[in-house]
Amino acid sequence: MAESFLKRASKKLGEAEGHLKQLNYPESISSSQECIELSVKAMFLLLTSEYPKRHTFKDEEFEELFKRIPEKLRYLDFPRLFLYSKFWGTFYETAKYGDERLGVGPEKLFGKEEAELALKHARECHYAAEVLLNYVKQGA
């Protein structure tokens, strides 16, 4: 299942890149956030055999995951990656729908810089999840 999540994350990464090129910044952010979420869920599956079935994760869940990260992979800076997950998870609905309370669409809230940053973070999370998957598959 982790491999399936990573394939879906790869597709979301491609979508984020395409949306960014087409100047569709909220859509790019949304796709990047989904890539991050799917990558983190794959990490949960690889290290704990289960994953939280929601868009955001609790600190306690990350804490448990940190304990299981192989020493050889700590260079990937998983705490930082999980911070990305928490950060972009807070924008999940706003990037899709805007701020309903203020009556502002997402295209007014997000620009190129935010989309580029979300994509950068998505790439980092996806890469780390792939490295972890390969590590687990090799039985190291």
N, C-alpha and C positions, 0 to 999 in steps of 0.2 A: 504494500500500500504506500509506503514511503516513496518508492520509485514513481508511482502514479502521481502522487502529490508534486513531486519534483518536475515531472513532465508538464503538468498543468501550470506550475510556477514558471517554467520556461516559456510557455505560451503567453502567460501574462506579461513576462518580461519583454517579449517581442511586441506585444500589443502596446505596452508603455512606450517603447522606442518609436513605434509607428505613430502613436498619438502625439508624441513630442515633436516629431518631424512635421506633422500636420498642424502644429500649433494648438492642439486640443489639450490644453494643460490639465484641466480637472480630470479628464478621462485618463490621461497619462498617470496622474497621481493615483487614481483609483486602481488602475492596473498594477502599478508598482506596489501599492499597499497589499493587493491580493497576492502578488508574488512573494512579498515578505511573509504574509500570513501562512501561505501554503508551505513555504520553505521552513518556517519555524515549526509548523505542524509535522512536517517530515522529520525534523530533528527530534521532536517529542516521540514520534513513532519509533525512530531508530534507537533511542536511548531508554524509553520507558514502555514501549509497546502500545501506548495509547496517546491520545491527544485531546486537548480541550475542544469541545464542539461549539465554539463561539469565536467572534472576531478579535477579541482581546484576551490577554492572559493575565493571570494574577501573579504577583511577586513571589508568592509561595511556590507556585508551579515552576517558575524560573529557578528559584533557589534549589529545588529538588533536581532540576535538570543540570545545574552547574556541578552538582556533586558527581554526576555520571559522565561528564565530559572527559574523554581520554586525555591523559597528560600530554601525549604527543600532538594533540590538536589544540591545545590551549593558546597557541600563537594566533589563532583565528579571532581571538578576543570576543568570545561569546557574550559576555556581559554587555558589550557595546552593541552587538547585533540585537540582543533582546531589548535594549533601550530603543533602537530603531523601531522594533515591533510595537512597543508601547506608544511611542511618539506618533507613528503613522496610523496606528489603530484609532487614535483619537479623532482622526480626520476621515474615517471610513464613510460615514454618512454625509458629512459636509462636502466632501469631494464629489459625491454622487448627486446630492440634492441641493446644496447651498445651505444658507441659514434661513430657515423658514420664519423664525421669529422676527428676524430683521428684514425679511422679504428680499434677500440678496441671493442671486444665483451663484453657483460655484465658479463661473467664469470671471466673476467680479472679485473673487476671494483668492484665487490661485493664478500665479503667473509662471513664466518660463523658469525662473530661479527655483521655485518650489518643485516644479516638475523635474528639473534636472537633479535636484538633491534627492528627491524620492527615488528616482531611477538609480542614482549612485548607491543609495542604501539598499535597494532591491537587489542590485547586482552583487553586493557584498554578502547579503543574507543567502542568496541563491548559491553563490560559490561555496560558502561555508557548509551549506547543507549537502552539496554534491561531494565535497571532500569527506564529510562525515559518512555519507552513504558508501563511498569507495572504501573507506577505512573499515567499516562494518562488514562489507562484502568480502574483503580480503581476510577477515577473521583475525585481524591484528589485535 
